[in-house]
Amino acid sequence: NWFPPEQGVNGIVAMPNGMSVGFRDNEIWFSEPYRPHAWPPGYVITTEFPIVGLGIIGTSVVACTNGAPYAATGVNPGSMTLLKFPESAPCTSRGSILGTSEGVYYSSTKGLIKIITTGPMTNTTEMWITRDKWAQLTPQKNLHAVMQASCYFAFGTIGPDGDASQAQNGF
C-alpha cells in the first residue's frame, strides 16, 4: 500500500515525528513515518470544508479551511484523532498560516486566529480591532507570513495597478 501521493495533493509539510502531510480538497493525507514516498490511502482523513492550508504544532497538524478549522493529533498516521473546532473562522490566505511553538496562526475574515491543540481557538485581534476595521485594513489575499522577534508579520495583496511582484501592504 505504499503509493506515491495522489494527483492534486499539495501543501506538503513535514511533521517532527517523521510524517509528511498534505491536502487535497477536503482531505488530509499522511505519509508513512520517515517514508515521504509512501502515502497509503488508509491514512486519509476528511473534513467538512475545503482545506486552504496546513500548519504544524508539535505532533498535531491544523487544517485551516473555508469554514471551521480542524486539528489532527497523533504519532502514527493510522491512528490520528481529528478534532473540529466549534466556531467557524474561514482562512483567507494559505500564506498567512504560520506554525509556531505557541500555536498555529492564520488570517481569517474575523481577525488573526490562534489555534492551540490543548484549548480553544482564540481571535488574537478581537480586543483591539473590530471585524469591519480588520477587513478594511488588512490584505485578504496573497499573504505571506513570518514570525520575527515573537511577532507575527504578514504582507501581500495585489496593488491597485495589478502589480503582484512585491508586498503592497501588511500587518
VEXLUMSE-681986 format. One record per atom (N, C-alpha, C): residue number from 1; atom name; x, y, z. Coordinates in nm, 3 decimals. Each point is the difference from the previous one (the first is absolute). Layout:
REM VEXLUMSE-681986
REC,pos,site,c1,c2,c3
REC,NUM,CA,X,Y,Z
...
This chain:
REM VEXLUMSE-681986
REC,pos,site,c1,c2,c3
REC,1,N,0.081,-0.122,0.000
REC,1,CA,-0.081,0.122,0.000
REC,1,C,0.084,0.127,0.000
REC,2,N,0.125,-0.007,-0.038
REC,2,CA,0.084,0.119,-0.003
REC,2,C,-0.006,0.063,-0.138
REC,3,N,-0.096,0.087,-0.016
REC,3,CA,-0.020,0.068,-0.127
REC,3,C,0.056,0.141,0.009
REC,4,N,0.037,0.060,-0.113
REC,4,CA,0.040,0.141,0.004
REC,4,C,-0.122,0.086,0.032
REC,5,N,0.020,0.126,0.039
REC,5,CA,-0.117,0.084,0.029
REC,5,C,-0.089,0.012,-0.123
REC,6,N,-0.130,0.000,0.023
REC,6,CA,-0.098,0.011,-0.109
REC,6,C,0.017,0.132,-0.075
REC,7,N,-0.047,0.002,-0.122
REC,7,CA,-0.001,0.122,-0.080
REC,7,C,-0.080,0.107,0.074
REC,8,N,0.053,0.119,0.013
REC,8,CA,-0.071,0.110,0.065
REC,8,C,0.030,0.018,0.147
REC,9,N,0.076,-0.091,0.062
REC,9,CA,0.040,0.020,0.140
REC,9,C,0.106,0.109,0.001
REC,10,N,-0.026,0.108,0.073
REC,10,CA,0.096,0.111,0.004
REC,10,C,0.016,0.050,0.143
REC,11,N,0.079,0.104,0.015
REC,11,CA,0.025,0.057,0.132
REC,11,C,0.070,-0.097,0.093
REC,12,N,0.086,-0.086,-0.053
REC,12,CA,0.064,-0.104,0.081
REC,12,C,0.099,0.063,0.097
REC,13,N,-0.015,-0.036,0.128
REC,13,CA,0.090,0.047,0.106
REC,13,C,0.047,-0.120,0.081
REC,14,N,0.114,0.016,0.066
REC,14,CA,0.056,-0.108,0.082
REC,14,C,-0.036,0.022,0.146
REC,15,N,-0.035,-0.109,0.067
REC,15,CA,-0.028,0.004,0.143
REC,15,C,0.124,-0.050,0.075
REC,16,N,0.016,0.039,0.127
REC,16,CA,0.120,-0.041,0.073
REC,16,C,0.007,-0.151,0.027
REC,17,N,-0.110,-0.072,-0.012
REC,17,CA,0.002,-0.144,0.025
REC,17,C,0.024,-0.082,-0.127
REC,18,N,0.053,0.065,-0.105
REC,18,CA,0.039,-0.071,-0.120
REC,18,C,-0.106,-0.012,-0.108
REC,19,N,-0.124,0.040,0.030
REC,19,CA,-0.105,-0.007,-0.101
REC,19,C,0.003,0.124,-0.087
REC,20,N,-0.038,-0.018,-0.124
REC,20,CA,-0.029,0.113,-0.088
REC,20,C,-0.151,0.006,-0.010
REC,21,N,-0.052,0.120,-0.015
REC,21,CA,-0.145,0.016,-0.008
REC,21,C,-0.031,0.103,-0.108
REC,22,N,-0.104,-0.027,-0.076
REC,22,CA,-0.043,0.091,-0.105
REC,22,C,-0.152,0.000,-0.006
REC,23,N,-0.056,0.075,-0.094
REC,23,CA,-0.145,0.006,-0.012
REC,23,C,-0.044,0.005,-0.145
REC,24,N,-0.123,-0.042,-0.021
REC,24,CA,-0.066,0.009,-0.130
REC,24,C,-0.149,0.020,0.029
REC,25,N,-0.055,0.110,-0.049
REC,25,CA,-0.141,0.033,0.023
REC,25,C,-0.030,-0.001,0.150
REC,26,N,-0.079,-0.096,0.047
REC,26,CA,-0.032,-0.008,0.143
REC,26,C,0.065,-0.123,0.064
REC,27,N,0.110,-0.047,-0.056
REC,27,CA,0.069,-0.119,0.051
REC,27,C,0.138,0.036,0.054
REC,28,N,0.033,-0.057,0.116
REC,28,CA,0.134,0.012,0.057
REC,28,C,0.070,-0.134,-0.026
REC,29,N,0.114,0.004,-0.068
REC,29,CA,0.076,-0.119,-0.037
REC,29,C,0.127,-0.010,0.086
REC,30,N,0.029,-0.120,0.050
REC,30,CA,0.119,-0.024,0.080
REC,30,C,0.088,-0.104,-0.068
REC,31,N,0.131,0.020,0.011
REC,31,CA,0.094,-0.101,-0.052
REC,31,C,0.038,-0.095,0.113
REC,32,N,0.061,-0.107,-0.039
REC,32,CA,0.059,-0.093,0.096
REC,32,C,0.114,0.074,0.071
REC,33,N,0.015,-0.013,0.133
REC,33,CA,0.108,0.070,0.069
REC,33,C,0.138,-0.032,-0.059
REC,34,N,0.077,0.106,-0.024
REC,34,CA,0.136,-0.007,-0.054
REC,34,C,0.006,-0.064,-0.140
REC,35,N,-0.115,-0.003,-0.068
REC,35,CA,-0.008,-0.051,-0.136
REC,35,C,-0.085,0.096,-0.083
REC,36,N,0.057,0.115,-0.039
REC,36,CA,-0.079,0.102,-0.070
REC,36,C,-0.049,-0.043,-0.139
REC,37,N,0.040,-0.118,-0.045
REC,37,CA,-0.045,-0.051,-0.129
REC,37,C,-0.123,-0.091,0.014
REC,38,N,-0.038,-0.033,0.124
REC,38,CA,-0.107,-0.098,0.024
REC,38,C,-0.123,0.067,0.062
REC,39,N,-0.109,0.005,-0.076
REC,39,CA,-0.124,0.067,0.043
REC,39,C,-0.118,-0.097,-0.008
REC,40,N,-0.014,-0.092,0.096
REC,40,CA,-0.111,-0.095,-0.005
REC,40,C,-0.136,0.070,0.006
REC,41,N,-0.095,-0.040,-0.085
REC,41,CA,-0.133,0.061,0.000
REC,41,C,-0.074,-0.016,0.133
REC,42,N,0.038,-0.098,0.080
REC,42,CA,-0.064,-0.022,0.130
REC,42,C,0.032,0.108,0.102
REC,43,N,0.098,0.086,-0.029
REC,43,CA,0.039,0.105,0.093
REC,43,C,-0.071,0.133,-0.028
REC,44,N,-0.095,0.003,-0.090
REC,44,CA,-0.069,0.123,-0.037
REC,44,C,-0.112,0.030,0.100
REC,45,N,-0.008,0.127,0.042
REC,45,CA,-0.106,0.048,0.089
REC,45,C,-0.073,0.111,-0.075
REC,46,N,-0.132,0.003,0.010
REC,46,CA,-0.077,0.103,-0.071
REC,46,C,-0.057,0.102,0.097
REC,47,N,-0.014,0.122,-0.051
REC,47,CA,-0.061,0.109,0.074
REC,47,C,-0.130,0.040,-0.069
REC,48,N,-0.080,0.077,0.067
REC,48,CA,-0.128,0.044,-0.056
REC,48,C,0.017,0.108,-0.106
REC,49,N,0.104,0.082,0.014
REC,49,CA,0.021,0.115,-0.088
REC,49,C,0.128,-0.017,-0.082
REC,50,N,0.010,0.066,-0.115
REC,50,CA,0.125,-0.003,-0.078
REC,50,C,0.115,0.062,0.079
REC,51,N,0.117,-0.061,-0.010
REC,51,CA,0.117,0.044,0.075
REC,51,C,0.074,0.107,-0.079
REC,52,N,0.038,0.107,0.071
REC,52,CA,0.078,0.109,-0.060
REC,52,C,0.149,-0.026,0.018
REC,53,N,0.039,-0.052,0.118
REC,53,CA,0.139,-0.028,0.028
REC,53,C,0.017,-0.069,0.133
REC,54,N,0.124,-0.039,0.030
REC,54,CA,0.033,-0.075,0.122
REC,54,C,0.106,0.072,0.081
REC,55,N,-0.008,-0.015,0.132
REC,55,CA,0.101,0.049,0.092
REC,55,C,0.034,-0.108,0.101
REC,56,N,0.123,-0.003,0.047
REC,56,CA,0.047,-0.105,0.091
REC,56,C,0.030,0.060,0.136
REC,57,N,-0.045,-0.070,0.105
REC,57,CA,0.040,0.031,0.138
REC,57,C,0.020,-0.133,0.072
REC,58,N,0.123,-0.029,0.036
REC,58,CA,0.032,-0.126,0.067
REC,58,C,-0.036,-0.120,-0.087
REC,59,N,-0.076,-0.093,0.057
REC,59,CA,-0.044,-0.118,-0.074
REC,59,C,-0.140,0.018,-0.057
REC,60,N,-0.039,0.124,-0.020
REC,60,CA,-0.133,0.030,-0.056
REC,60,C,0.014,0.080,-0.128
REC,61,N,-0.094,-0.022,-0.089
REC,61,CA,-0.010,0.080,-0.121
REC,61,C,-0.135,0.071,0.004
REC,62,N,0.002,0.129,-0.025
REC,62,CA,-0.122,0.080,-0.002
REC,62,C,-0.038,0.023,-0.145
REC,63,N,-0.123,-0.037,-0.034
REC,63,CA,-0.053,0.022,-0.135
REC,63,C,-0.087,0.125,0.005
REC,64,N,0.047,0.106,-0.065
REC,64,CA,-0.076,0.124,-0.010
REC,64,C,-0.088,-0.012,-0.124
REC,65,N,-0.130,0.015,0.018
REC,65,CA,-0.096,-0.027,-0.106
REC,65,C,-0.080,0.124,-0.037
REC,66,N,-0.094,-0.018,-0.091
REC,66,CA,-0.094,0.106,-0.036
REC,66,C,-0.110,0.015,0.104
REC,67,N,0.000,-0.082,0.103
REC,67,CA,-0.098,0.004,0.108
REC,67,C,0.072,-0.008,0.133
REC,68,N,-0.032,-0.100,0.079
REC,68,CA,0.063,-0.020,0.131
REC,68,C,0.135,-0.069,-0.017
REC,69,N,0.099,0.036,0.083
REC,69,CA,0.130,-0.069,-0.006
REC,69,C,-0.008,-0.137,0.068
REC,70,N,0.095,-0.086,-0.035
REC,70,CA,0.011,-0.134,0.056
REC,70,C,0.142,-0.022,0.049
REC,71,N,0.015,-0.089,0.099
REC,71,CA,0.133,-0.042,0.046
REC,71,C,0.004,-0.152,0.002
REC,72,N,0.101,-0.058,-0.064
REC,72,CA,0.022,-0.144,0.002
REC,72,C,0.124,-0.025,0.085
REC,73,N,-0.014,-0.083,0.102
REC,73,CA,0.107,-0.023,0.095
REC,73,C,0.032,-0.149,0.008
REC,74,N,0.129,-0.031,0.013
REC,74,CA,0.042,-0.138,0.017
REC,74,C,0.144,-0.019,-0.040
REC,75,N,0.053,-0.118,0.028
REC,75,CA,0.138,-0.032,-0.034
REC,75,C,0.008,-0.105,-0.110
REC,76,N,-0.114,-0.056,-0.038
REC,76,CA,-0.006,-0.100,-0.105
REC,76,C,-0.107,0.040,-0.099
REC,77,N,0.031,0.002,-0.130
REC,77,CA,-0.100,0.046,-0.097
REC,77,C,-0.125,-0.087,-0.007
REC,78,N,0.008,-0.124,0.046
REC,78,CA,-0.116,-0.088,-0.001
REC,78,C,-0.095,0.023,0.116
REC,79,N,0.043,0.081,0.097
REC,79,CA,-0.086,0.022,0.117
REC,79,C,-0.008,0.147,0.039
REC,80,N,-0.005,0.087,-0.099
REC,80,CA,-0.013,0.144,0.027
REC,80,C,-0.142,0.031,0.048
REC,81,N,-0.010,0.088,0.097
REC,81,CA,-0.129,0.042,0.055
REC,81,C,-0.033,0.138,-0.055
REC,82,N,-0.118,0.014,-0.060
REC,82,CA,-0.042,0.126,-0.061
REC,82,C,-0.097,0.073,0.092
REC,83,N,0.028,0.129,0.024
REC,83,CA,-0.084,0.086,0.082
REC,83,C,-0.045,0.118,-0.084
REC,84,N,-0.130,0.023,-0.005
REC,84,CA,-0.054,0.117,-0.069
REC,84,C,-0.026,0.108,0.104
REC,85,N,0.054,0.120,-0.023
REC,85,CA,-0.025,0.110,0.092
REC,85,C,-0.143,0.050,-0.023
REC,86,N,-0.070,0.035,0.108
REC,86,CA,-0.142,0.030,-0.013
REC,86,C,-0.034,0.131,-0.073
REC,87,N,0.090,0.096,0.002
REC,87,CA,-0.030,0.129,-0.062
REC,87,C,0.056,0.007,-0.141
REC,88,N,-0.081,0.052,-0.092
REC,88,CA,0.046,0.019,-0.137
REC,88,C,0.092,0.122,-0.006
REC,89,N,0.115,-0.017,-0.064
REC,89,CA,0.097,0.108,-0.020
REC,89,C,0.072,-0.029,-0.130
REC,90,N,-0.061,0.034,-0.115
REC,90,CA,0.058,-0.034,-0.129
REC,90,C,0.138,0.062,-0.021
REC,91,N,0.093,-0.079,-0.049
REC,91,CA,0.134,0.047,-0.032
REC,91,C,-0.005,0.075,-0.133
REC,92,N,0.060,0.119,-0.004
REC,92,CA,-0.006,0.082,-0.122
REC,92,C,0.120,-0.020,-0.092
REC,93,N,0.111,-0.053,0.051
REC,93,CA,0.119,-0.012,-0.084
REC,93,C,0.091,-0.111,0.052
REC,94,N,0.039,-0.089,-0.089
REC,94,CA,0.089,-0.110,0.038
REC,94,C,0.133,0.051,0.054
REC,95,N,0.052,0.108,-0.057
REC,95,CA,0.127,0.054,0.044
REC,95,C,-0.003,0.064,0.137
REC,96,N,-0.120,0.023,0.054
REC,96,CA,-0.012,0.060,0.133
REC,96,C,0.017,-0.102,0.111
REC,97,N,-0.002,-0.129,-0.033
REC,97,CA,0.007,-0.106,0.101
REC,97,C,0.145,-0.014,0.047
REC,98,N,0.017,0.009,0.132
REC,98,CA,0.134,-0.003,0.057
REC,98,C,0.000,-0.085,0.127
REC,99,N,0.074,-0.110,-0.002
REC,99,CA,0.013,-0.086,0.117
REC,99,C,0.115,0.049,0.086
REC,100,N,-0.026,0.022,0.129
REC,100,CA,0.102,0.044,0.094
REC,100,C,-0.002,-0.093,0.121
REC,101,N,0.090,0.023,0.095
REC,101,CA,-0.001,-0.079,0.123
REC,101,C,-0.120,0.034,0.089
REC,102,N,-0.063,0.115,-0.024
REC,102,CA,-0.117,0.042,0.078
REC,102,C,-0.131,-0.051,-0.058
REC,103,N,-0.002,-0.029,-0.130
REC,103,CA,-0.122,-0.043,-0.066
REC,103,C,0.009,0.027,-0.149
REC,104,N,-0.112,-0.021,-0.068
REC,104,CA,-0.009,0.028,-0.143
REC,104,C,-0.084,0.126,-0.017
REC,105,N,0.056,0.098,-0.069
REC,105,CA,-0.068,0.125,-0.027
REC,105,C,-0.044,0.003,-0.146
REC,106,N,-0.114,0.064,-0.025
REC,106,CA,-0.041,0.024,-0.139
REC,106,C,-0.095,0.118,-0.007
REC,107,N,-0.005,0.062,-0.116
REC,107,CA,-0.088,0.114,-0.023
REC,107,C,-0.138,-0.050,-0.040
REC,108,N,-0.100,0.052,0.068
REC,108,CA,-0.139,-0.035,-0.026
REC,108,C,-0.079,0.126,-0.028
REC,109,N,-0.119,-0.017,-0.048
REC,109,CA,-0.090,0.115,-0.018
REC,109,C,-0.034,0.063,0.134
REC,110,N,0.019,-0.073,0.108
REC,110,CA,-0.033,0.048,0.134
REC,110,C,0.118,0.065,0.072
REC,111,N,0.121,-0.021,-0.048
REC,111,CA,0.120,0.053,0.065
REC,111,C,0.114,-0.100,-0.011
REC,112,N,0.104,0.021,0.081
REC,112,CA,0.114,-0.092,0.003
REC,112,C,-0.033,-0.109,0.102
REC,113,N,-0.014,-0.122,-0.048
REC,113,CA,-0.043,-0.113,0.083
REC,113,C,0.123,-0.078,0.047
REC,114,N,-0.004,-0.043,0.127
REC,114,CA,0.106,-0.085,0.056
REC,114,C,-0.064,-0.132,0.044
REC,115,N,0.057,-0.110,-0.046
REC,115,CA,-0.048,-0.133,0.034
REC,115,C,0.106,-0.068,0.087
REC,116,N,-0.045,-0.050,0.116
REC,116,CA,0.083,-0.088,0.080
REC,116,C,-0.079,-0.129,0.017
REC,117,N,0.068,-0.111,0.007
REC,117,CA,-0.071,-0.128,0.004
REC,117,C,-0.048,-0.037,0.140
REC,118,N,0.041,0.075,0.101
REC,118,CA,-0.041,-0.032,0.138
REC,118,C,-0.105,0.095,0.054
REC,119,N,-0.059,0.080,-0.086
REC,119,CA,-0.099,0.095,0.047
REC,119,C,-0.079,0.058,-0.114
REC,120,N,-0.079,0.102,0.029
REC,120,CA,-0.083,0.060,-0.105
REC,120,C,0.082,0.086,-0.095
REC,121,N,-0.055,0.021,-0.119
REC,121,CA,0.065,0.093,-0.093
REC,121,C,-0.031,0.141,0.047
REC,122,N,0.091,0.092,-0.028
REC,122,CA,-0.020,0.138,0.043
REC,122,C,0.020,0.096,-0.116
REC,123,N,-0.075,0.107,0.003
REC,123,CA,0.016,0.108,-0.096
REC,123,C,0.092,0.101,0.068
REC,124,N,0.127,0.003,-0.039
REC,124,CA,0.098,0.082,0.069
REC,124,C,-0.018,0.149,-0.023
REC,125,N,-0.074,0.038,-0.102
REC,125,CA,-0.021,0.142,-0.032
REC,125,C,-0.134,0.054,0.048
REC,126,N,-0.083,-0.085,0.056
REC,126,CA,-0.136,0.038,0.038
REC,126,C,-0.006,0.113,0.102
REC,127,N,0.098,0.006,0.089
REC,127,CA,-0.002,0.100,0.107
REC,127,C,0.041,0.140,-0.046
REC,128,N,0.066,0.011,-0.116
REC,128,CA,0.050,0.132,-0.039
REC,128,C,-0.042,0.048,-0.138
REC,129,N,-0.074,-0.082,-0.074
REC,129,CA,-0.047,0.045,-0.131
REC,129,C,-0.132,-0.069,-0.032
REC,130,N,-0.095,0.073,-0.054
REC,130,CA,-0.129,-0.059,-0.036
REC,130,C,0.015,-0.081,-0.129
REC,131,N,-0.097,-0.085,-0.024
REC,131,CA,0.005,-0.082,-0.122
REC,131,C,-0.009,0.086,-0.125
REC,132,N,-0.080,0.106,0.005
REC,132,CA,-0.013,0.089,-0.115
REC,132,C,0.132,0.069,-0.030
REC,133,N,0.066,0.052,0.104
REC,133,CA,0.131,0.065,-0.018
REC,133,C,0.104,-0.101,-0.049
REC,134,N,-0.006,-0.121,0.055
REC,134,CA,0.093,-0.106,-0.041
REC,134,C,-0.012,-0.024,-0.151
REC,135,N,-0.121,-0.011,-0.048
REC,135,CA,-0.022,-0.025,-0.143
REC,135,C,0.050,0.117,-0.086
REC,136,N,-0.011,0.122,0.050
REC,136,CA,0.043,0.117,-0.075
REC,136,C,0.152,0.019,0.000
REC,137,N,0.063,-0.029,0.113
REC,137,CA,0.141,0.031,0.018
REC,137,C,0.097,-0.109,-0.040
REC,138,N,-0.045,-0.124,-0.004
REC,138,CA,0.093,-0.109,-0.027
REC,138,C,-0.026,-0.061,-0.136
REC,139,N,0.106,-0.036,-0.071
REC,139,CA,-0.019,-0.068,-0.128
REC,139,C,-0.061,-0.139,0.023
REC,140,N,-0.085,-0.043,-0.087
REC,140,CA,-0.067,-0.129,0.016
REC,140,C,0.055,-0.107,-0.094
REC,141,N,0.073,0.038,-0.101
REC,141,CA,0.049,-0.096,-0.099
REC,141,C,0.153,0.007,-0.010
REC,142,N,0.057,-0.108,-0.047
REC,142,CA,0.144,-0.007,-0.032
REC,142,C,0.089,0.040,0.117
REC,143,N,-0.037,-0.036,0.122
REC,143,CA,0.082,0.032,0.116
REC,143,C,0.118,-0.096,0.013
REC,144,N,0.107,0.050,0.059
REC,144,CA,0.116,-0.081,0.035
REC,144,C,0.041,0.042,0.140
REC,145,N,-0.008,-0.093,0.094
REC,145,CA,0.024,0.032,0.141
REC,145,C,0.134,-0.055,0.047
REC,146,N,0.059,0.071,0.096
REC,146,CA,0.123,-0.042,0.067
REC,146,C,-0.010,0.036,0.147
REC,147,N,0.076,-0.070,0.082
REC,147,CA,0.011,0.033,0.142
REC,147,C,0.137,0.064,0.018
REC,148,N,0.001,0.120,0.055
REC,148,CA,0.125,0.072,0.023
REC,148,C,-0.005,0.060,0.140
REC,149,N,0.096,-0.037,0.085
REC,149,CA,0.008,0.052,0.138
REC,149,C,-0.133,-0.014,0.072
REC,150,N,-0.057,-0.118,-0.006
REC,150,CA,-0.128,-0.037,0.064
REC,150,C,-0.119,0.082,-0.049
REC,151,N,0.009,0.057,-0.119
REC,151,CA,-0.111,0.075,-0.060
REC,151,C,-0.037,-0.063,-0.134
REC,152,N,-0.128,-0.001,-0.030
REC,152,CA,-0.053,-0.051,-0.126
REC,152,C,-0.005,0.115,-0.099
REC,153,N,0.063,-0.017,-0.114
REC,153,CA,-0.004,0.099,-0.107
REC,153,C,-0.056,-0.067,-0.125
REC,154,N,-0.090,0.069,-0.070
REC,154,CA,-0.052,-0.051,-0.126
REC,154,C,-0.007,0.115,-0.099
REC,155,N,0.048,-0.027,-0.120
REC,155,CA,0.000,0.100,-0.106
REC,155,C,-0.055,-0.063,-0.126
REC,156,N,-0.058,0.083,-0.084
REC,156,CA,-0.046,-0.052,-0.127
REC,156,C,-0.111,0.082,-0.062
REC,157,N,-0.068,-0.060,-0.091
REC,157,CA,-0.113,0.046,-0.079
REC,157,C,0.046,0.056,-0.133
REC,158,N,-0.091,0.021,-0.086
REC,158,CA,0.029,0.059,-0.130
REC,158,C,-0.029,0.149,0.009
REC,159,N,0.094,0.081,-0.043
REC,159,CA,-0.015,0.144,0.006
REC,159,C,-0.110,0.051,-0.092
REC,160,N,-0.034,0.127,0.011
REC,160,CA,-0.107,0.058,-0.080
REC,160,C,0.026,-0.007,-0.151
REC,161,N,0.127,-0.007,-0.037
REC,161,CA,0.032,-0.008,-0.142
REC,161,C,0.012,-0.145,-0.050
REC,162,N,-0.033,-0.098,0.088
REC,162,CA,0.006,-0.140,-0.039
REC,162,C,0.136,-0.065,0.019
REC,163,N,0.097,0.075,0.052
REC,163,CA,0.135,-0.051,0.019
REC,163,C,0.004,-0.092,0.122
REC,164,N,0.038,-0.125,-0.020
REC,164,CA,0.012,-0.095,0.110
REC,164,C,0.145,-0.040,0.024
REC,165,N,0.096,0.076,-0.054
REC,165,CA,0.141,-0.037,0.008
REC,165,C,0.063,0.034,0.135
REC,166,N,-0.063,0.087,0.076
REC,166,CA,0.057,0.034,0.131
REC,166,C,-0.113,0.026,0.099
REC,167,N,0.036,-0.006,0.127
REC,167,CA,-0.099,0.024,0.106
REC,167,C,-0.050,0.142,-0.009
REC,168,N,-0.130,0.015,-0.003
REC,168,CA,-0.061,0.133,-0.010
REC,168,C,-0.039,0.056,0.137
REC,169,N,-0.045,-0.086,0.090
REC,169,CA,-0.031,0.042,0.136
REC,169,C,-0.003,-0.123,0.090
REC,170,N,-0.015,0.021,0.129
REC,170,CA,0.003,-0.111,0.091
REC,170,C,-0.036,0.039,0.141
REC,171,N,0.017,-0.094,0.090
REC,171,CA,-0.030,0.023,0.141
REC,171,C,0.092,-0.084,0.086
